[in-house]
């Protein structure tokens, strides 16, 4: 029976750990994300782990042992809660694989609504939850700048892209 475990890797060693674990005969799933980054004034796509410093290990219980995993190159530790190793339900792995691109296997984190400068937005989560403002610009793929009226003053604040939604009026 295949059981999935969560593996904590050393910084920047997800692919190294994946290669060494696969060489030992383990099934490994490292979900990766296409992320747009600005490099020398140009936007480029970069492939990064979806969960930095983590990967999933499929262990065939009864045939494979978990103990060699801890000393594998690139692995920091097997995640556990107290004395119990953290297992990941099969549905989670299947769901992650289903959301990935069919051809490349990569995930994309595109914002569902295209935002234009000057558009009225509402912050739906975080410390500014419920406040309305004006979308100014995107800062990378995960943050945006929103102009808020705080204490009678206009202030440009950076918030998560996922925390804003278009508003009907400001």
PEPE-V541181 format. One record per run of one state. SS is the DSSP state (A for helix, B for strand, O for the rest). FROM is the first residue (numbers start at 1). TO is the last residue. Records with the same first field share a line. If there is no record, write none. Layout:
SS->FROM-TO, FROM-TO
//
This chain:
O->1-1, 10-13, 24-26, 30-31, 40-41, 50-53, 62-63, 65-66, 72-74, 79-79, 82-83, 86-86, 89-89, 100-105, 109-119, 124-131, 140-142, 151-152, 167-170
B->2-9, 27-29, 32-39, 42-49, 54-61, 64-64, 75-78, 80-81, 84-85, 87-88, 106-108, 120-123, 132-139, 143-150, 153-160, 164-166
A->14-23, 67-71, 90-99, 161-163
//
